[in-house]
Amino acid sequence: MAITDDIALAHALADAAGAAIRPFFRARYEIEDKADASPVTEADRAAERAIRAMLETERPRDGIIGEEYGATREDASRQWVLDPIDGTRSFIAGRPIFGTLIALMQDGWPILGVIDQPISGERWIGAMGKPTLLNGTPVRTRSCRALDQAILASTGPQYFEGCTGEHFAILAGQCRDTVWGGDCYNYALLASGHVDIVVETGLKLHDIAALVPVVEGAGGRMCDWNGDPITDASDGKVIALGDPARLDDVLEALHHGGHDH
């Protein structure tokens, strides 16, 4: 399957998801709590159903891993990984900084990713060997000569448990500024050169997979807290860098004192 065909399909999937999501944004709807107490809406489910229906027609042999409806054909070498609304809290609060994440993984490695913001009409798409595009125009991360010039972003301090919070605070103390909130949108802003570093923990595969091709196709780097590449076996601790030259600085701050808890 040519990557250009997969890219065209990914655009169609994002279109379908956005059409399902937009009627619910800033509308009145029922919110229920999942077992992990994260709010989930009818929009999540409608969007994932729309994507899955299209994949079953267009790519019947590929696997699908979705946040809402689980895994189908888990043994397939090609897996589409879906998070219909990444940033549910922002969505519920009426903040247009959530996103639909669509990824294609080949043998556990992300090779195609879409970050789609269906309200602002911004769509970042990255694919292996191709430059990341925002609405068809190439974007690039920016250089960052030192941590004290860096803007650091993360979804929220409450997601860092135990020692990870202390390590993050050490890194934040060395950066110029820290911005909170944003989920997948932070990685898109990093790809476009507005944010320098994103650090998070506790992420699931559907939170991560689509981000990697977007960030790396724009000249950035994504890895775990050990500096290793992101695969379907990663532990959910993630670093995204606009300037890969800052990797050692970030790792040193996160492993401050030479011991990792």
C-alpha positions as CSV (number, residue, x, y, z in Angstrom):
1,M,0.0,0.0,0.0
2,A,1.5,3.3,-1.1
3,I,1.9,5.9,1.7
4,T,0.2,8.5,-0.5
5,D,-2.9,6.3,-0.5
6,D,-2.8,6.0,3.3
7,I,-2.3,9.8,3.6
8,A,-5.3,10.4,1.4
9,L,-7.4,8.0,3.5
10,A,-6.1,9.7,6.7
11,H,-7.5,13.0,5.5
12,A,-10.8,11.4,4.8
13,L,-10.9,9.8,8.2
14,A,-10.2,13.1,9.9
15,D,-12.9,14.8,7.8
16,A,-15.4,12.2,8.9
17,A,-14.3,12.6,12.6
18,G,-14.6,16.3,12.5
19,A,-18.1,16.2,11.0
20,A,-19.1,13.9,13.8
21,I,-17.6,16.1,16.5
22,R,-18.5,19.6,15.5
23,P,-22.3,19.4,16.4
24,F,-21.4,18.5,20.0
25,F,-18.8,21.3,20.6
26,R,-20.2,23.9,23.1
27,A,-23.5,22.2,22.9
28,R,-25.6,20.7,25.7
29,Y,-24.9,16.9,26.0
30,E,-24.6,14.2,28.6
31,I,-21.3,13.6,30.2
32,E,-20.6,10.3,31.8
33,D,-17.5,9.0,33.7
34,K,-15.5,6.1,32.5
35,A,-14.0,3.7,34.9
36,D,-10.8,5.9,35.1
37,A,-13.1,8.9,35.9
38,S,-12.1,10.8,32.7
39,P,-15.1,12.5,31.2
40,V,-16.2,11.1,27.8
41,T,-18.9,12.4,25.5
42,E,-21.1,11.2,22.7
43,A,-18.8,13.1,20.4
44,D,-15.9,10.7,21.1
45,R,-18.0,7.7,20.2
46,A,-19.6,9.2,17.2
47,A,-16.2,10.2,15.8
48,E,-14.6,6.8,16.4
49,R,-17.6,5.0,14.9
50,A,-17.3,7.1,11.8
51,I,-13.5,6.4,11.4
52,R,-13.9,2.7,12.1
53,A,-16.7,2.3,9.5
54,M,-14.5,3.9,6.9
55,L,-11.5,1.7,7.8
56,E,-13.6,-1.5,7.6
57,T,-14.5,-0.6,4.1
58,E,-11.2,0.8,2.9
59,R,-8.6,-1.3,4.8
60,P,-10.4,-4.5,5.9
61,R,-7.2,-6.3,6.7
62,D,-5.6,-3.6,8.8
63,G,-5.9,-3.7,12.6
64,I,-7.7,-0.9,14.5
65,I,-6.8,0.2,18.1
66,G,-9.3,2.9,19.4
67,E,-9.7,4.5,22.7
68,E,-13.5,4.0,22.8
69,Y,-14.0,0.6,21.1
70,G,-10.8,-1.3,21.7
71,A,-8.7,-3.4,19.3
72,T,-9.7,-5.3,16.2
73,R,-7.4,-7.7,14.3
74,E,-4.6,-7.2,16.8
75,D,-2.2,-9.5,14.9
76,A,-2.2,-7.4,11.7
77,S,1.2,-5.8,11.0
78,R,-0.5,-2.5,10.0
79,Q,-2.6,-0.9,12.9
80,W,-4.6,2.3,12.8
81,V,-4.5,3.9,16.2
82,L,-7.3,6.3,17.0
83,D,-8.1,8.8,19.7
84,P,-11.2,10.6,18.5
85,I,-11.0,13.4,21.1
86,D,-7.6,13.9,22.8
87,G,-8.2,16.6,25.3
88,T,-11.7,15.7,26.5
89,R,-11.5,18.2,29.3
90,S,-10.7,21.0,27.0
91,F,-13.6,19.9,24.7
92,I,-16.1,19.9,27.5
93,A,-14.9,23.3,28.7
94,G,-15.4,24.7,25.1
95,R,-11.7,25.2,24.5
96,P,-10.7,24.4,20.9
97,I,-7.3,22.9,21.8
98,F,-8.4,19.3,21.7
99,G,-7.6,17.2,18.7
100,T,-8.5,14.0,16.8
101,L,-5.5,11.7,16.6
102,I,-5.2,9.2,13.8
103,A,-2.0,7.1,13.4
104,L,-0.9,4.2,11.2
105,M,1.7,1.9,12.8
106,Q,3.7,-0.7,10.9
107,D,5.0,-3.5,13.0
108,G,4.8,-1.4,16.1
109,W,6.4,1.8,14.7
110,P,4.4,4.9,13.9
111,I,4.7,5.8,10.2
112,L,1.8,8.2,9.7
113,G,0.1,10.6,12.0
114,V,-2.7,13.2,11.9
115,I,-3.4,15.9,14.6
116,D,-6.7,17.5,13.5
117,Q,-8.4,20.4,15.3
118,P,-11.9,20.4,13.7
119,I,-13.0,23.7,15.2
120,S,-10.1,25.9,14.1
121,G,-9.7,23.9,10.9
122,E,-6.0,23.2,11.5
123,R,-4.7,19.8,10.4
124,W,-1.1,18.6,10.9
125,I,-0.1,15.5,9.0
126,G,3.2,13.7,9.2
127,A,4.4,10.6,7.4
128,M,7.8,8.8,7.3
129,G,10.1,10.4,4.8
130,K,7.9,13.4,4.2
131,P,7.8,16.9,5.7
132,T,5.0,17.6,8.2
133,L,2.2,19.7,6.6
134,L,-0.2,22.1,8.3
135,N,-3.1,22.5,6.0
136,G,-0.9,21.6,3.1
137,T,2.1,23.9,3.9
138,P,5.3,22.5,5.4
139,V,6.1,23.4,9.0
140,R,9.4,23.3,10.9
141,T,10.3,23.2,14.6
142,R,12.5,26.0,15.8
143,S,16.1,25.9,17.1
144,C,16.6,26.4,20.8
145,R,20.2,27.2,21.9
146,A,19.6,26.6,25.6
147,L,17.0,25.4,28.1
148,D,16.7,28.9,29.5
149,Q,15.2,30.0,26.1
150,A,12.8,27.1,26.0
151,I,9.0,27.1,26.3
152,L,8.0,23.9,28.0
153,A,4.4,22.6,27.7
154,S,2.5,19.8,29.5
155,T,-1.1,18.9,30.0
156,G,-1.3,19.3,33.8
157,P,0.7,19.0,37.0
158,Q,-1.8,16.4,38.4
159,Y,-0.6,13.8,35.9
160,F,2.9,13.6,37.4
161,E,2.9,11.1,40.2
162,G,5.5,10.8,42.9
163,C,9.1,11.5,41.8
164,T,8.1,12.3,38.2
165,G,6.6,15.6,39.4
166,E,9.9,16.5,41.2
167,H,11.9,15.7,38.0
168,F,9.5,17.7,35.9
169,A,9.8,20.7,38.3
170,I,13.6,20.6,38.0
171,L,13.3,20.7,34.2
172,A,10.7,23.5,34.4
173,G,12.9,25.5,36.6
174,Q,15.6,25.5,33.9
175,C,13.2,26.6,31.1
176,R,12.1,30.1,30.3
177,D,8.4,29.4,30.7
178,T,6.0,26.5,31.3
179,V,2.5,26.4,29.8
180,W,-0.2,24.0,31.1
181,G,-3.1,22.4,29.2
182,G,-3.3,21.5,25.6
183,D,-2.9,17.7,25.2
184,C,-2.0,16.8,21.6
185,Y,-2.2,20.5,20.5
186,N,1.1,21.2,22.3
187,Y,2.9,18.7,20.0
188,A,1.3,20.4,16.9
189,L,2.5,23.8,18.2
190,L,5.9,22.3,18.7
191,A,6.0,21.1,15.1
192,S,5.0,24.6,14.0
193,G,7.8,26.2,16.0
194,H,5.8,27.9,18.8
195,V,6.7,25.5,21.7
196,D,10.2,24.0,22.3
197,I,9.6,21.0,24.6
198,V,6.7,18.8,25.7
199,V,7.1,16.4,28.5
200,E,4.4,14.1,29.8
201,T,3.8,10.8,31.6
202,G,1.0,8.3,31.8
203,L,0.1,8.4,28.2
204,K,-1.5,5.5,26.3
205,L,-0.6,4.4,22.8
206,H,-3.6,6.2,21.3
207,D,-2.3,9.4,22.9
208,I,1.2,9.1,21.5
209,A,1.3,7.2,18.1
210,A,0.0,10.0,15.9
211,L,2.3,12.6,17.4
212,V,5.6,11.0,16.5
213,P,5.4,11.4,12.7
214,V,4.1,14.9,13.0
215,V,6.9,16.0,15.4
216,E,9.7,14.2,13.6
217,G,8.6,15.2,10.1
218,A,8.9,18.8,11.2
219,G,12.5,18.3,12.3
220,G,11.8,17.5,16.0
221,R,12.5,14.4,18.0
222,M,10.2,12.2,20.1
223,C,11.5,9.7,22.7
224,D,10.7,8.2,26.1
225,W,12.4,9.5,29.3
226,N,15.4,7.2,28.6
227,G,15.9,8.8,25.2
228,D,14.6,5.6,23.4
229,P,12.3,5.8,20.3
230,I,8.5,5.6,20.7
231,T,7.0,2.2,19.8
232,D,3.9,0.3,20.7
233,A,5.9,-1.0,23.7
234,S,6.7,2.4,25.2
235,D,5.8,3.1,28.8
236,G,3.9,6.4,28.4
237,K,6.6,8.7,29.5
238,V,7.2,11.0,26.6
239,I,9.6,13.8,25.5
240,A,9.1,15.9,22.4
241,L,11.8,18.3,21.3
242,G,11.7,21.0,18.7
243,D,15.5,21.0,18.7
244,P,16.9,17.5,19.1
245,A,20.2,19.1,20.3
246,R,18.5,19.8,23.7
247,L,17.9,16.1,24.4
248,D,20.9,15.6,26.7
249,D,19.9,18.7,28.7
250,V,16.3,17.5,29.1
251,L,17.3,14.0,30.1
252,E,19.8,15.3,32.6
253,A,17.1,17.5,34.3
254,L,14.6,14.6,34.3
255,H,17.2,12.2,35.9
256,H,18.5,14.9,38.2
257,G,21.1,13.6,40.6
258,G,21.9,10.6,38.5
259,H,19.3,8.3,40.0
260,D,15.9,7.5,38.5
261,H,13.1,6.5,40.8
